[in-house]
Amino acid sequence: MSACVYKECTDETVHSTILKDAEQMLESIDLLENSKFVVIEPKDTDIDYVVDSVCQLLKVEEEEVGDYYESGKALDRLQVLLDDKLFRLDDLVYLEKLGLLFGSLIRYYYQEFSWAVISDEYGRELVLRFRGHEAVSFPISMIRKRLEEGEHINVAELMTDHYDSVLTNIGQ
């Protein structure tokens, strides 16, 4: 990394701004280098939790879930749940379940995704892995953060945009 300032520039504000920017870049690099997480296969209990969460939100039995995906009712149900906003933003368990349903829909429509778990010093989180790549996406956070920001979420559009973004990021 290098920074240049013209010799004629005597403005101390410019100098301190450049110095602060450089320090922040170095801190960011250190954080990235020190962040260690492991992508692992989910346990059976993780998958059971996803299935249970999806069944609760769809209000169906496990045997009916496939029909709900195939008919488009699962996508419609998630859209209604998000549009009606019958949840509290501090109900993190419910928001997690919305994210798990979203992730399950991604898996259904784009079968190159599989569930995985990220494990780091902060805990474990269910994520989606694309074709075994180390690159993962966070469907729970994708939903939760948008809701916290007050965004309207178009589920079908978000899934398509996400898929296109993943393909772009892995160079396909």
N, C-alpha and C positions, 0 to 999 in steps of 0.2 A: 504494500500500500504506500502511496506517496501523496503528498499535498504540496501544492505550489502557491506561493503568494508573490505578486509582483514586488520588486524591491522598493518601488515608489509608494507602495501601500503602507501607510503608517497608522491605519485605523486599528486600534487594539481590539475592537469588537469583532472585526473580521478574523483576526488571529485567534481569539478565544473561541469563536464559533467553530472554526476549523479544528481546533484542538479538541473541543467537546465532541464534535462529530466523529473524529478519529477514535477517541476513547470509547464512545458508544459502539462503534463498529467492532473494536477489539473485545469489548464485553460480550457482544452478541456472538462473536466467533467462539469465545471461551465457553459460553453457555451451550452452544450447539455441540462443541467437541465433548463437553462434559455430560451432555444428556445421553444417558444410556438406557435404551429400552430394548426389550426382546419381544419379537413377534412369535407367538406360539399358537399351537392348535388349541381350539377351545375344548374344555372338558364336556362330558355328556351333560353335566348339570348346567353348564352355560347354555347349551342348545335347548335343554328343557326349559330354562328360564325364558329364552327368546320365544319358544313355542307357546308357553303359558301366557306371556305378555301379549302376544299377538291374539291368542284366543280370547283373552279378557277384553281387549279393545274391540275386536270384531263381534264379540258376544256370540261365539260359536264354539262347538266342540272341535277337538283336534282333527277328527275325521272329515270335518266340513271345510277346513282351511283351504285345501287345494281347490275346491269348487269356488270359493270366494276369490281366490287369485285369478283363476281361469275366467270367471265371469266379469271381472273388473270391479266387483263389489268391494274388495279389500282396498283398492285405490280410492274408490268413491268414499268409503267409510273414513279413511284417514283424512281425506280432503274436508269432509263434513266436521270431523272432530277438530281440525285446525281452524276452519272457518267459524264454527260456533263458539270457540274459545271458552268452553265449559270446564276450564281447569285453572289452577292457580300457578303462577310462575314460580312460586316457592315450593311447589309439589314436585320435587326432583325425581321421585320414583315414577310418577305419571309421565313427566316429560321424557324420562329415559324410555318408558314403554312406547311412547309416540315415535321416538328415534329408532327403536328396535323394529317397529312395524314398518317404518320408512326403509330401514336397512333390509328387511325381509322382502319388501317390494322390489328394491334394487336387485336383490339376488334372484327373484323370480323372473323379472324382465330381462336382466343381463346376467346370464348364468356363468359368466366368467368370474364372478365374484364369489368368494366364500367367506364364512365367518372365521375370524381369528381373534386372538387376545393380545393386547399390548400390556406388558408388565414392566413397570418401572418403580422408582422410589415412591411414587404417589399412589400406587395400587395397580389394579387390573381394569381394563376396559375392553368391551367387545367392539371390534372394528371389522371393516370389510377389507379383504385382501384381493387384489386383482390378479388372476392367473398365477398365483404363487409369488408375485413380486413382493419385495420388501416394502414397497410403497403401499400405504394403507389409507383408508378414508374413515371418517368418524361420523357415522349417520346420527348418532345420539346428539353430538355437538352441533351438527348441521341444522337439526331441527330446533334444539334448545336455544342456540344463539340467535337464530332468526326470530323466534318467538320473543325472546328477551328484548330484541331491538324493535319489536312491534311491526315487523315485516309481514306482509301477506305472503303466504307460501302457496304457490301452485305446485302441487306434488309432482304431477307428470312432467312439468317443465323442469323442475329442479332435478329430477332423476335423469332426464335427457341431457341437461347441461352438465351434470356431474359426470356422466358416462363420457361425454365428448371431452371434458376436461382431463379425465384420466387418460384417455387415448392420446391426447395432445402431449401430456406430461411424460408419457413413457415412449413418445416418439412414433406413434402409429397413426 
